[in-house]
Each structure stands twice: as C-alpha cells, then as structure tokens.
Amino acid sequence: MTKQFPSYRKLFSEITTLTKFLIESGLADDQNFPAITQTGSDRFIVSYPNGGFATMLRNTAYKELYEHQLRHRSYSIRMLDGALIQMSYEFVGSRIEKYRLAFLPSPDLSEFQNNPELYLEDILYADVVDKRAVTVPLRFDFDDRDGVAQGLLHPKSHLTLGQYSNCRIPAAAPITPYLFVEFILRSFYNTATAAVAAGLPVHFYDIESCMTTEEANLLHIGVPLTSQRIKGHRQATRRT
C-alpha cells in the first residue's frame, strides 16, 4: 500500500531542501535540520534533534505544550511569528510506518497584533495581525502498524484540528514533507496569488491511497496521488 512512498533518505533530503528554502525566503526564525536515527536493524527515524514521537505532552493546556516544545527546541522550523513546524517520519526498511506532521501557532499573537506596523508592510503576515485570528494547532498523523487503525474511529491517515483527542478527519493518503509545507504556506502565509507556495522546491512522487471505502464516503482530506496531478496544480497556481 505504501511501497511507493519515498525512502527515508529521500525524505531526509526533501526536508533539508525545504528547510533551506524557508530560511532563504526569510520565513524561518530558527530551525533544526533533520537527522536520521537508526533505532533497530532495519528501523529509521527522520526527524529534528530531540524530536520523534515522545515529546508531545498529553492532557496539557496548549500554551504549556507549545512552551515545552519551544524550550526544548523540539521543532523542524520556527517561523517568524513563532509558529512551530514539526516533521517526524518513522520507517521499517523502505516502508513508511508512522509519521507526525504538526503546525503549532504561537498561543500569544499579542506581540504581532499590538505592533502591526512591523508586519503590515509584509502581506505574508496579514492574517497574523488580524484581530480576528484564532490560534488553532493542527496535526497530520499516519500509522500503518498492525492493530492501530480502527475504521472511522482512527483512520490510518488523518488530520486533527485543535487539541480535540477524537478529531480524526480521514486523509486519502500519506503526506510528504513537500505537500505538508505547501499546505502550511498556502493556508497561513500566503497571498491571493499564492506567490510563496509557488516558489517551493517541488518533489514529485506517486503515492498510493490508504483510504477505506467507508472513509471515502465521508467528508475527508484529499491528497494528490500522482506527480501529474501535483504538477498540474502547481502550473495552475502560477497562472493565478
């Protein structure tokens, strides 16, 4: 099912390239380049240092969770507005087994909203200085281990909004770093012309769907499955 997902070495290279792009674009305030950690004879984790899957605190207020991640530098990218981007992938051989992709906005946007003149000249931050903006963390998860997926209760690939423990919106397929970062830029740091996301270094793969028929019959998150579909989307974005 996930045999066509890029290998851990390709994922390492892709995250490195995306990190450099965010630095060069002036969007990153701090960063941790990815590292490959071998945890068994054929098991590998591609993640930020001090990252992985054990650093997220359960039953913790969002502000405390965010500050814990910030204090321990548990992130791939820290954006200029304080938002944290986390990308961790776990492989068994060439097979993707698990990942966690999180976007953690700063719980306190008062600095940006109280000093809007510092940011209004940059259209990227139009949403940050908008008084209507609300902090909403989000997370894409994938888990292909036996016995973890439980139909609609716990789809193999899903999106969680906020800190709602039972919010698991089905996603059609596993998500690559490129697709995740493009989603974040296009959704939270973009203009009407999609100028930022359009400049991302593109990584094309063919990815197989992991969605069940039951999940597909509900409202769900679509994921581009082929290079051609991604390429067509990028061309349309640049013409906008």
N, C-alpha and C positions, 0 to 999 in steps of 0.2 A: 504493500500500500504506500509506504513512504520511501521506497527504494530509490526514487529519482530525486529526493531532496538532496541538496548539496552536501558534500562531505564536511567533516569538522574543520579540515584545513581550508576549504573554500569559504566556510563561514567565518573563520578567523581572518582571512584576507579581506572579506567583504566588510566586516565590522571595522577593521583597521582603516580601510578606504573611506568608509562613511564618517568615521571619527575625524579623519584629516579634512574632509570636506566641510564639516561643521566648524572646525577650528578656522580654516581658511575663509569661510563665509562670515566669520565674526559672530556666530551664533552660540559658540561654546565658551563658557566662562572657566570651566575646568573639565578635565577628562581623565579617564583611566583606559589606556589601550588594552585590548583583550589579551588574555593569556590562555594557553592550552594546558590543562592539568590532566594527567593520566591517573585515574582512580582505581584501575584494575587492569588485568592483562589485555582487555580489549574495550575498555571504557574510557571516555574522554569528556571533559567539560570545557567548553569555550565560554569564558566569562570575564568579568572585570575582577581585579585583585580584591580579595576579601568579599567576593560575591558568592554566586552559587544560589542554592535554594533554601539555605537555612537561616538567612539573615533577616527575613521578614518576621515581624513580631505579630502574634495573634492576640485578639481581644485587646487591642491597643488603640487609643484615640489616634486619629490620622496625624495630628500635629506631632505627637510623640514619635510615631512611626517615621515620619519624614525627618525629624531632627536626629533620630537614631541613625538613619541611612546617611544623612549629611555628615554627621560627626565621625562616622567610621569610613567615610568616602566610599560608600557602597553604591557605586553607580558607574555606568559607562560614560555618560555625559552629564554635566551640569550646565544648563542653559543660562543665558544672561539674566533671565527673570527668576532664576532659582529653581526652575523645574528640573527634575532628575529623570534621565532616561536610563533604564536598566535592560540589558540583554544577556541572557544566560541560556546556553544550549547544552544538552547532555546527549552523548552518542554511545551506542554499543556497536563497535566496528564502524561501518559506514552508514548505519541506520540511526536516524534521529529518534530518540526515545522520549525526550522531555524537553520543554523549554518554558521560560518565563520572560515575557516582554512587558515592561511596565513604564508608564508615564506618570510621574508623581509631581504635580504642580506645587509650587510653594504655597503653604497654607496661609501665608500672610502676604497679600499683594498691596498692603498699605504704602510701602515704600514707592511703588510704581504709580499708585493712584494718587498719592499726595504730592508727587513731584512729576506730573505728567509732561512738563516742558522738556524733561530729559529724554523722553521717549516718543513724543508726538511727531517729531520730525522723521522718525523711522516707522513706516507704515506696518512693519512686521509686528510692532507692539501695540497696534490699535486696540486689540482685544484686551490686552493686559491692563491698559489704563482706563478701560471702560468700566464704570462703576457697577454695571450690571454683571460683570464677570464673576463666576462662582467656581471655586476650586473643586474639580472633580477628577480624582485619580482614576486611571483605567489600567487594565492588565489583560494581555492575551496569554492564555495558557494552552499547553499541549502535553498530553501524557498518553503514551502508547503502551504502557506496562499492562501486563495481564491483570484483569480484575479491577482496574481503576475506572475506566469509562462505564457509566451506568445509564445508558439511554439518554433521555431528556434531562434527567437529574444531574448528570455530569458528562456532557459531550466530550469526546476526545480532544477536540479543538474548540476553544470558546473564548468569549470576551466577558470580562467582569467590569462593571461600572461602579464607582464609589467603593465603599468598603462592605457592600452587601454580600454576605457569605454565600447566599443562594442565588446570586445573579450570575448565571452562566448562559450567555447568548451563544448559540451554536455558530461556529465558523466553518466554512466549507472545506478548508484545507489547512495544513501547517503554513506558517507565515515566516518568510525570510527576513533578515535584517533590513534589506532594502525596502521591502513592502511596508514594514513597520515604521521606519524612519520617514518614508514618504508620507504615510498616513498622518504622523505627528506634525510634520511641517505643513502639509496641506490643510490640516484641520485647525492648527493653533498658531502658526507663524507665517501665514500666507497672505497674499493679496488676491484681488479678483482675477488677476492674470496668471496666478499660480507660478510666479517667477521663481520662487525659492525652490519648491519641489522639482520644478522642471530642470534645475541645474544639477540635481543629484547624479552621481556616477551610477549608471544603470547596471544591474546584474540580472541576466536572463536565465531562467531555469524552467523546466517542465515539472510541475508538481501534481501529484495525484490527489483527488478528493478523498477525504476521510469521513464525509458526512453520510449519515444513515438516511434512509427514506423518511423515517419519522421526523428527523431533524429538518430535512429539506422541505417538509410540508408546513413548517412553522416559519415565522419571521426569523431571519438569520443574517449573518455577515458573509457577504460574498468575497471570495479570494481569487485573483487571477491565476489560472492553472497552467497557461502556456505562455511562452515567450511572445508569440504573435499577438496575444490579447494585451499583454503589458506594453509591447511596442506600439500598438495602435492607440492605447490610452495616452502614452507619452506624446505621440505626434499630435493628437487632438488637443492635449493640454497646451502645447507650444503654440498652436494656432489661435487659442482663445484670446 
